[in-house]
Amino acid sequence: MKDNDYKPKQLLTKREKEVFELLVQDKTTKDIAQELFISQKTVRNHISNVMHTFYLITHF
């Protein structure tokens, strides 16, 4: 399997995928936190991790 065969969502945790799916639905950090029963800080951390993962995939 070539490196470019990897899909970004395969590299995310279950929770990061959940946050990402809600984020692309234009949900706010507050909305996501309430829906997933986690803090807004945790949501921001997950978003940061997702962005970092996507950056690594597109730049390497």
mmCIF file of the N, C-alpha and C atoms, coordinates in Angstrom:
data_MODEL
# 
_entry.id   MODEL 
# 
loop_
_atom_site.group_PDB 
_atom_site.id 
_atom_site.type_symbol 
_atom_site.label_atom_id 
_atom_site.label_alt_id 
_atom_site.label_comp_id 
_atom_site.label_asym_id 
_atom_site.label_entity_id 
_atom_site.label_seq_id 
_atom_site.pdbx_PDB_ins_code 
_atom_site.Cartn_x 
_atom_site.Cartn_y 
_atom_site.Cartn_z 
_atom_site.occupancy 
_atom_site.B_iso_or_equiv 
_atom_site.pdbx_formal_charge 
_atom_site.auth_seq_id 
_atom_site.auth_comp_id 
_atom_site.auth_asym_id 
_atom_site.auth_atom_id 
_atom_site.pdbx_PDB_model_num 
ATOM 1   N N  . MET A 1 1  ? 0.848   -1.179 0.000  1.00 0.00 ? 1  MET A N  1 
ATOM 2   C CA . MET A 1 1  ? 0.000   0.000  0.000  1.00 0.00 ? 1  MET A CA 1 
ATOM 3   C C  . MET A 1 1  ? 0.892   1.240  0.000  1.00 0.00 ? 1  MET A C  1 
ATOM 4   N N  . LYS A 1 2  ? 0.603   2.159  -0.888 1.00 0.00 ? 2  LYS A N  1 
ATOM 5   C CA . LYS A 1 2  ? 1.369   3.394  -0.970 1.00 0.00 ? 2  LYS A CA 1 
ATOM 6   C C  . LYS A 1 2  ? 0.958   4.356  0.142  1.00 0.00 ? 2  LYS A C  1 
ATOM 7   N N  . ASP A 1 3  ? 1.867   5.267  0.485  1.00 0.00 ? 3  ASP A N  1 
ATOM 8   C CA . ASP A 1 3  ? 1.580   6.253  1.530  1.00 0.00 ? 3  ASP A CA 1 
ATOM 9   C C  . ASP A 1 3  ? 0.338   7.075  1.221  1.00 0.00 ? 3  ASP A C  1 
ATOM 10  N N  . ASN A 1 4  ? 0.151   7.426  -0.037 1.00 0.00 ? 4  ASN A N  1 
ATOM 11  C CA . ASN A 1 4  ? -0.986  8.282  -0.376 1.00 0.00 ? 4  ASN A CA 1 
ATOM 12  C C  . ASN A 1 4  ? -2.307  7.521  -0.423 1.00 0.00 ? 4  ASN A C  1 
ATOM 13  N N  . ASP A 1 5  ? -2.285  6.221  -0.143 1.00 0.00 ? 5  ASP A N  1 
ATOM 14  C CA . ASP A 1 5  ? -3.513  5.431  -0.067 1.00 0.00 ? 5  ASP A CA 1 
ATOM 15  C C  . ASP A 1 5  ? -4.229  5.608  1.268  1.00 0.00 ? 5  ASP A C  1 
ATOM 16  N N  . TYR A 1 6  ? -3.545  6.163  2.255  1.00 0.00 ? 6  TYR A N  1 
ATOM 17  C CA . TYR A 1 6  ? -4.166  6.361  3.566  1.00 0.00 ? 6  TYR A CA 1 
ATOM 18  C C  . TYR A 1 6  ? -5.196  7.467  3.493  1.00 0.00 ? 6  TYR A C  1 
ATOM 19  N N  . LYS A 1 7  ? -6.294  7.263  4.155  1.00 0.00 ? 7  LYS A N  1 
ATOM 20  C CA . LYS A 1 7  ? -7.328  8.278  4.225  1.00 0.00 ? 7  LYS A CA 1 
ATOM 21  C C  . LYS A 1 7  ? -7.241  8.943  5.596  1.00 0.00 ? 7  LYS A C  1 
ATOM 22  N N  . PRO A 1 8  ? -7.354  10.281 5.664  1.00 0.00 ? 8  PRO A N  1 
ATOM 23  C CA . PRO A 1 8  ? -7.204  10.986 6.940  1.00 0.00 ? 8  PRO A CA 1 
ATOM 24  C C  . PRO A 1 8  ? -8.094  10.451 8.057  1.00 0.00 ? 8  PRO A C  1 
ATOM 25  N N  . LYS A 1 9  ? -9.340  10.108 7.747  1.00 0.00 ? 9  LYS A N  1 
ATOM 26  C CA . LYS A 1 9  ? -10.246 9.668  8.810  1.00 0.00 ? 9  LYS A CA 1 
ATOM 27  C C  . LYS A 1 9  ? -9.804  8.350  9.435  1.00 0.00 ? 9  LYS A C  1 
ATOM 28  N N  . GLN A 1 10 ? -9.000  7.555  8.725  1.00 0.00 ? 10 GLN A N  1 
ATOM 29  C CA . GLN A 1 10 ? -8.510  6.305  9.291  1.00 0.00 ? 10 GLN A CA 1 
ATOM 30  C C  . GLN A 1 10 ? -7.473  6.569  10.382 1.00 0.00 ? 10 GLN A C  1 
ATOM 31  N N  . LEU A 1 11 ? -6.911  7.749  10.391 1.00 0.00 ? 11 LEU A N  1 
ATOM 32  C CA . LEU A 1 11 ? -5.864  8.094  11.349 1.00 0.00 ? 11 LEU A CA 1 
ATOM 33  C C  . LEU A 1 11 ? -6.403  8.812  12.580 1.00 0.00 ? 11 LEU A C  1 
ATOM 34  N N  . LEU A 1 12 ? -7.693  9.021  12.622 1.00 0.00 ? 12 LEU A N  1 
ATOM 35  C CA . LEU A 1 12 ? -8.304  9.729  13.742 1.00 0.00 ? 12 LEU A CA 1 
ATOM 36  C C  . LEU A 1 12 ? -8.889  8.744  14.741 1.00 0.00 ? 12 LEU A C  1 
ATOM 37  N N  . THR A 1 13 ? -8.937  9.182  15.995 1.00 0.00 ? 13 THR A N  1 
ATOM 38  C CA . THR A 1 13 ? -9.607  8.375  17.011 1.00 0.00 ? 13 THR A CA 1 
ATOM 39  C C  . THR A 1 13 ? -11.115 8.445  16.779 1.00 0.00 ? 13 THR A C  1 
ATOM 40  N N  . LYS A 1 14 ? -11.832 7.568  17.431 1.00 0.00 ? 14 LYS A N  1 
ATOM 41  C CA . LYS A 1 14 ? -13.299 7.565  17.318 1.00 0.00 ? 14 LYS A CA 1 
ATOM 42  C C  . LYS A 1 14 ? -13.869 8.928  17.716 1.00 0.00 ? 14 LYS A C  1 
ATOM 43  N N  . ARG A 1 15 ? -13.377 9.472  18.813 1.00 0.00 ? 15 ARG A N  1 
ATOM 44  C CA . ARG A 1 15 ? -13.899 10.756 19.301 1.00 0.00 ? 15 ARG A CA 1 
ATOM 45  C C  . ARG A 1 15 ? -13.522 11.891 18.358 1.00 0.00 ? 15 ARG A C  1 
ATOM 46  N N  . GLU A 1 16 ? -12.313 11.870 17.810 1.00 0.00 ? 16 GLU A N  1 
ATOM 47  C CA . GLU A 1 16 ? -11.917 12.899 16.848 1.00 0.00 ? 16 GLU A CA 1 
ATOM 48  C C  . GLU A 1 16 ? -12.816 12.850 15.616 1.00 0.00 ? 16 GLU A C  1 
ATOM 49  N N  . LYS A 1 17 ? -13.163 11.650 15.175 1.00 0.00 ? 17 LYS A N  1 
ATOM 50  C CA . LYS A 1 17 ? -14.080 11.506 14.036 1.00 0.00 ? 17 LYS A CA 1 
ATOM 51  C C  . LYS A 1 17 ? -15.444 12.102 14.369 1.00 0.00 ? 17 LYS A C  1 
ATOM 52  N N  . GLU A 1 18 ? -15.927 11.833 15.582 1.00 0.00 ? 18 GLU A N  1 
ATOM 53  C CA . GLU A 1 18 ? -17.229 12.365 15.999 1.00 0.00 ? 18 GLU A CA 1 
ATOM 54  C C  . GLU A 1 18 ? -17.207 13.890 16.009 1.00 0.00 ? 18 GLU A C  1 
ATOM 55  N N  . VAL A 1 19 ? -16.152 14.461 16.575 1.00 0.00 ? 19 VAL A N  1 
ATOM 56  C CA . VAL A 1 19 ? -16.020 15.918 16.628 1.00 0.00 ? 19 VAL A CA 1 
ATOM 57  C C  . VAL A 1 19 ? -15.937 16.483 15.212 1.00 0.00 ? 19 VAL A C  1 
ATOM 58  N N  . PHE A 1 20 ? -15.140 15.854 14.367 1.00 0.00 ? 20 PHE A N  1 
ATOM 59  C CA . PHE A 1 20 ? -14.981 16.315 12.988 1.00 0.00 ? 20 PHE A CA 1 
ATOM 60  C C  . PHE A 1 20 ? -16.314 16.303 12.240 1.00 0.00 ? 20 PHE A C  1 
ATOM 61  N N  . GLU A 1 21 ? -17.066 15.213 12.378 1.00 0.00 ? 21 GLU A N  1 
ATOM 62  C CA . GLU A 1 21 ? -18.358 15.107 11.695 1.00 0.00 ? 21 GLU A CA 1 
ATOM 63  C C  . GLU A 1 21 ? -19.307 16.229 12.129 1.00 0.00 ? 21 GLU A C  1 
ATOM 64  N N  . LEU A 1 22 ? -19.301 16.566 13.403 1.00 0.00 ? 22 LEU A N  1 
ATOM 65  C CA . LEU A 1 22 ? -20.159 17.653 13.891 1.00 0.00 ? 22 LEU A CA 1 
ATOM 66  C C  . LEU A 1 22 ? -19.634 19.013 13.441 1.00 0.00 ? 22 LEU A C  1 
ATOM 67  N N  . LEU A 1 23 ? -18.330 19.149 13.403 1.00 0.00 ? 23 LEU A N  1 
ATOM 68  C CA . LEU A 1 23 ? -17.710 20.404 12.986 1.00 0.00 ? 23 LEU A CA 1 
ATOM 69  C C  . LEU A 1 23 ? -18.064 20.733 11.533 1.00 0.00 ? 23 LEU A C  1 
ATOM 70  N N  . VAL A 1 24 ? -18.029 19.739 10.666 1.00 0.00 ? 24 VAL A N  1 
ATOM 71  C CA . VAL A 1 24 ? -18.349 19.995 9.258  1.00 0.00 ? 24 VAL A CA 1 
ATOM 72  C C  . VAL A 1 24 ? -19.842 20.244 9.044  1.00 0.00 ? 24 VAL A C  1 
ATOM 73  N N  . GLN A 1 25 ? -20.638 19.991 10.072 1.00 0.00 ? 25 GLN A N  1 
ATOM 74  C CA . GLN A 1 25 ? -22.065 20.326 10.030 1.00 0.00 ? 25 GLN A CA 1 
ATOM 75  C C  . GLN A 1 25 ? -22.304 21.738 10.577 1.00 0.00 ? 25 GLN A C  1 
ATOM 76  N N  . ASP A 1 26 ? -21.220 22.500 10.725 1.00 0.00 ? 26 ASP A N  1 
ATOM 77  C CA . ASP A 1 26 ? -21.262 23.881 11.225 1.00 0.00 ? 26 ASP A CA 1 
ATOM 78  C C  . ASP A 1 26 ? -21.717 23.991 12.673 1.00 0.00 ? 26 ASP A C  1 
ATOM 79  N N  . LYS A 1 27 ? -21.497 22.952 13.448 1.00 0.00 ? 27 LYS A N  1 
ATOM 80  C CA . LYS A 1 27 ? -21.803 23.009 14.881 1.00 0.00 ? 27 LYS A CA 1 
ATOM 81  C C  . LYS A 1 27 ? -20.713 23.829 15.569 1.00 0.00 ? 27 LYS A C  1 
ATOM 82  N N  . THR A 1 28 ? -21.093 24.560 16.593 1.00 0.00 ? 28 THR A N  1 
ATOM 83  C CA . THR A 1 28 ? -20.123 25.325 17.370 1.00 0.00 ? 28 THR A CA 1 
ATOM 84  C C  . THR A 1 28 ? -19.422 24.411 18.371 1.00 0.00 ? 28 THR A C  1 
ATOM 85  N N  . THR A 1 29 ? -18.335 24.906 18.921 1.00 0.00 ? 29 THR A N  1 
ATOM 86  C CA . THR A 1 29 ? -17.624 24.160 19.958 1.00 0.00 ? 29 THR A CA 1 
ATOM 87  C C  . THR A 1 29 ? -18.560 23.852 21.118 1.00 0.00 ? 29 THR A C  1 
ATOM 88  N N  . LYS A 1 30 ? -19.363 24.829 21.482 1.00 0.00 ? 30 LYS A N  1 
ATOM 89  C CA . LYS A 1 30 ? -20.316 24.640 22.578 1.00 0.00 ? 30 LYS A CA 1 
ATOM 90  C C  . LYS A 1 30 ? -21.338 23.555 22.229 1.00 0.00 ? 30 LYS A C  1 
ATOM 91  N N  . ASP A 1 31 ? -21.875 23.599 21.007 1.00 0.00 ? 31 ASP A N  1 
ATOM 92  C CA . ASP A 1 31 ? -22.847 22.588 20.565 1.00 0.00 ? 31 ASP A CA 1 
ATOM 93  C C  . ASP A 1 31 ? -22.241 21.183 20.598 1.00 0.00 ? 31 ASP A C  1 
ATOM 94  N N  . ILE A 1 32 ? -21.026 21.070 20.090 1.00 0.00 ? 32 ILE A N  1 
ATOM 95  C CA . ILE A 1 32 ? -20.346 19.767 20.048 1.00 0.00 ? 32 ILE A CA 1 
ATOM 96  C C  . ILE A 1 32 ? -20.127 19.250 21.462 1.00 0.00 ? 32 ILE A C  1 
ATOM 97  N N  . ALA A 1 33 ? -19.664 20.127 22.340 1.00 0.00 ? 33 ALA A N  1 
ATOM 98  C CA . ALA A 1 33 ? -19.418 19.733 23.732 1.00 0.00 ? 33 ALA A CA 1 
ATOM 99  C C  . ALA A 1 33 ? -20.697 19.217 24.387 1.00 0.00 ? 33 ALA A C  1 
ATOM 100 N N  . GLN A 1 34 ? -21.786 19.921 24.178 1.00 0.00 ? 34 GLN A N  1 
ATOM 101 C CA . GLN A 1 34 ? -23.056 19.506 24.775 1.00 0.00 ? 34 GLN A CA 1 
ATOM 102 C C  . GLN A 1 34 ? -23.540 18.183 24.192 1.00 0.00 ? 34 GLN A C  1 
ATOM 103 N N  . GLU A 1 35 ? -23.399 18.020 22.897 1.00 0.00 ? 35 GLU A N  1 
ATOM 104 C CA . GLU A 1 35 ? -23.883 16.798 22.247 1.00 0.00 ? 35 GLU A CA 1 
ATOM 105 C C  . GLU A 1 35 ? -23.074 15.565 22.656 1.00 0.00 ? 35 GLU A C  1 
ATOM 106 N N  . LEU A 1 36 ? -21.760 15.752 22.848 1.00 0.00 ? 36 LEU A N  1 
ATOM 107 C CA . LEU A 1 36 ? -20.892 14.618 23.178 1.00 0.00 ? 36 LEU A CA 1 
ATOM 108 C C  . LEU A 1 36 ? -20.616 14.496 24.680 1.00 0.00 ? 36 LEU A C  1 
ATOM 109 N N  . PHE A 1 37 ? -21.184 15.399 25.464 1.00 0.00 ? 37 PHE A N  1 
ATOM 110 C CA . PHE A 1 37 ? -21.005 15.385 26.925 1.00 0.00 ? 37 PHE A CA 1 
ATOM 111 C C  . PHE A 1 37 ? -19.532 15.482 27.324 1.00 0.00 ? 37 PHE A C  1 
ATOM 112 N N  . ILE A 1 38 ? -18.833 16.432 26.675 1.00 0.00 ? 38 ILE A N  1 
ATOM 113 C CA . ILE A 1 38 ? -17.435 16.706 26.999 1.00 0.00 ? 38 ILE A CA 1 
ATOM 114 C C  . ILE A 1 38 ? -17.279 18.219 27.127 1.00 0.00 ? 38 ILE A C  1 
ATOM 115 N N  . SER A 1 39 ? -16.150 18.661 27.659 1.00 0.00 ? 39 SER A N  1 
ATOM 116 C CA . SER A 1 39 ? -15.935 20.097 27.833 1.00 0.00 ? 39 SER A CA 1 
ATOM 117 C C  . SER A 1 39 ? -15.570 20.754 26.500 1.00 0.00 ? 39 SER A C  1 
ATOM 118 N N  . GLN A 1 40 ? -15.762 22.061 26.446 1.00 0.00 ? 40 GLN A N  1 
ATOM 119 C CA . GLN A 1 40 ? -15.384 22.810 25.249 1.00 0.00 ? 40 GLN A CA 1 
ATOM 120 C C  . GLN A 1 40 ? -13.876 22.748 25.023 1.00 0.00 ? 40 GLN A C  1 
ATOM 121 N N  . LYS A 1 41 ? -13.114 22.723 26.100 1.00 0.00 ? 41 LYS A N  1 
ATOM 122 C CA . LYS A 1 41 ? -11.656 22.601 25.975 1.00 0.00 ? 41 LYS A CA 1 
ATOM 123 C C  . LYS A 1 41 ? -11.287 21.274 25.321 1.00 0.00 ? 41 LYS A C  1 
ATOM 124 N N  . THR A 1 42 ? -11.969 20.214 25.692 1.00 0.00 ? 42 THR A N  1 
ATOM 125 C CA . THR A 1 42 ? -11.713 18.906 25.090 1.00 0.00 ? 42 THR A CA 1 
ATOM 126 C C  . THR A 1 42 ? -12.070 18.928 23.606 1.00 0.00 ? 42 THR A C  1 
ATOM 127 N N  . VAL A 1 43 ? -13.159 19.584 23.272 1.00 0.00 ? 43 VAL A N  1 
ATOM 128 C CA . VAL A 1 43 ? -13.536 19.723 21.856 1.00 0.00 ? 43 VAL A CA 1 
ATOM 129 C C  . VAL A 1 43 ? -12.432 20.448 21.101 1.00 0.00 ? 43 VAL A C  1 
ATOM 130 N N  . ARG A 1 44 ? -11.940 21.551 21.665 1.00 0.00 ? 44 ARG A N  1 
ATOM 131 C CA . ARG A 1 44 ? -10.868 22.305 21.007 1.00 0.00 ? 44 ARG A CA 1 
ATOM 132 C C  . ARG A 1 44 ? -9.612  21.455 20.847 1.00 0.00 ? 44 ARG A C  1 
ATOM 133 N N  . ASN A 1 45 ? -9.311  20.628 21.839 1.00 0.00 ? 45 ASN A N  1 
ATOM 134 C CA . ASN A 1 45 ? -8.151  19.736 21.735 1.00 0.00 ? 45 ASN A CA 1 
ATOM 135 C C  . ASN A 1 45 ? -8.337  18.735 20.596 1.00 0.00 ? 45 ASN A C  1 
ATOM 136 N N  . HIS A 1 46 ? -9.530  18.176 20.486 1.00 0.00 ? 46 HIS A N  1 
ATOM 137 C CA . HIS A 1 46 ? -9.806  17.228 19.402 1.00 0.00 ? 46 HIS A CA 1 
ATOM 138 C C  . HIS A 1 46 ? -9.698  17.915 18.041 1.00 0.00 ? 46 HIS A C  1 
ATOM 139 N N  . ILE A 1 47 ? -10.222 19.120 17.937 1.00 0.00 ? 47 ILE A N  1 
ATOM 140 C CA . ILE A 1 47 ? -10.136 19.868 16.682 1.00 0.00 ? 47 ILE A CA 1 
ATOM 141 C C  . ILE A 1 47 ? -8.675  20.122 16.328 1.00 0.00 ? 47 ILE A C  1 
ATOM 142 N N  . SER A 1 48 ? -7.888  20.498 17.308 1.00 0.00 ? 48 SER A N  1 
ATOM 143 C CA . SER A 1 48 ? -6.465  20.726 17.091 1.00 0.00 ? 48 SER A CA 1 
ATOM 144 C C  . SER A 1 48 ? -5.773  19.456 16.597 1.00 0.00 ? 48 SER A C  1 
ATOM 145 N N  . ASN A 1 49 ? -6.098  18.329 17.203 1.00 0.00 ? 49 ASN A N  1 
ATOM 146 C CA . ASN A 1 49 ? -5.507  17.052 16.789 1.00 0.00 ? 49 ASN A CA 1 
ATOM 147 C C  . ASN A 1 49 ? -5.900  16.697 15.358 1.00 0.00 ? 49 ASN A C  1 
ATOM 148 N N  . VAL A 1 50 ? -7.155  16.930 15.017 1.00 0.00 ? 50 VAL A N  1 
ATOM 149 C CA . VAL A 1 50 ? -7.630  16.652 13.654 1.00 0.00 ? 50 VAL A CA 1 
ATOM 150 C C  . VAL A 1 50 ? -6.888  17.528 12.653 1.00 0.00 ? 50 VAL A C  1 
ATOM 151 N N  . MET A 1 51 ? -6.779  18.818 12.954 1.00 0.00 ? 51 MET A N  1 
ATOM 152 C CA . MET A 1 51 ? -6.086  19.740 12.054 1.00 0.00 ? 51 MET A CA 1 
ATOM 153 C C  . MET A 1 51 ? -4.623  19.340 11.896 1.00 0.00 ? 51 MET A C  1 
ATOM 154 N N  . HIS A 1 52 ? -3.995  18.940 12.984 1.00 0.00 ? 52 HIS A N  1 
ATOM 155 C CA . HIS A 1 52 ? -2.598  18.508 12.935 1.00 0.00 ? 52 HIS A CA 1 
ATOM 156 C C  . HIS A 1 52 ? -2.461  17.267 12.052 1.00 0.00 ? 52 HIS A C  1 
ATOM 157 N N  . THR A 1 53 ? -3.347  16.317 12.211 1.00 0.00 ? 53 THR A N  1 
ATOM 158 C CA . THR A 1 53 ? -3.314  15.094 11.406 1.00 0.00 ? 53 THR A CA 1 
ATOM 159 C C  . THR A 1 53 ? -3.497  15.423 9.931  1.00 0.00 ? 53 THR A C  1 
ATOM 160 N N  . PHE A 1 54 ? -4.460  16.263 9.604  1.00 0.00 ? 54 PHE A N  1 
ATOM 161 C CA . PHE A 1 54 ? -4.695  16.634 8.208  1.00 0.00 ? 54 PHE A CA 1 
ATOM 162 C C  . PHE A 1 54 ? -3.496  17.388 7.638  1.00 0.00 ? 54 PHE A C  1 
ATOM 163 N N  . TYR A 1 55 ? -2.873  18.232 8.443  1.00 0.00 ? 55 TYR A N  1 
ATOM 164 C CA . TYR A 1 55 ? -1.685  18.965 7.996  1.00 0.00 ? 55 TYR A CA 1 
ATOM 165 C C  . TYR A 1 55 ? -0.566  17.994 7.648  1.00 0.00 ? 55 TYR A C  1 
ATOM 166 N N  . LEU A 1 56 ? -0.313  17.035 8.521  1.00 0.00 ? 56 LEU A N  1 
ATOM 167 C CA . LEU A 1 56 ? 0.761   16.070 8.278  1.00 0.00 ? 56 LEU A CA 1 
ATOM 168 C C  . LEU A 1 56 ? 0.516   15.280 7.005  1.00 0.00 ? 56 LEU A C  1 
ATOM 169 N N  . ILE A 1 57 ? -0.721  14.910 6.766  1.00 0.00 ? 57 ILE A N  1 
ATOM 170 C CA . ILE A 1 57 ? -1.052  14.122 5.573  1.00 0.00 ? 57 ILE A CA 1 
ATOM 171 C C  . ILE A 1 57 ? -0.832  14.935 4.303  1.00 0.00 ? 57 ILE A C  1 
ATOM 172 N N  . THR A 1 58 ? -1.196  16.197 4.332  1.00 0.00 ? 58 THR A N  1 
ATOM 173 C CA . THR A 1 58 ? -1.105  17.010 3.117  1.00 0.00 ? 58 THR A CA 1 
ATOM 174 C C  . THR A 1 58 ? 0.280   17.588 2.866  1.00 0.00 ? 58 THR A C  1 
ATOM 175 N N  . HIS A 1 59 ? 1.135   17.572 3.877  1.00 0.00 ? 59 HIS A N  1 
ATOM 176 C CA . HIS A 1 59 ? 2.454   18.185 3.715  1.00 0.00 ? 59 HIS A CA 1 
ATOM 177 C C  . HIS A 1 59 ? 3.611   17.198 3.707  1.00 0.00 ? 59 HIS A C  1 
ATOM 178 N N  . PHE A 1 60 ? 3.329   15.926 3.843  1.00 0.00 ? 60 PHE A N  1 
ATOM 179 C CA . PHE A 1 60 ? 4.423   14.945 3.830  1.00 0.00 ? 60 PHE A CA 1 
ATOM 180 C C  . PHE A 1 60 ? 4.115   13.810 2.906  1.00 0.00 ? 60 PHE A C  1 
# 
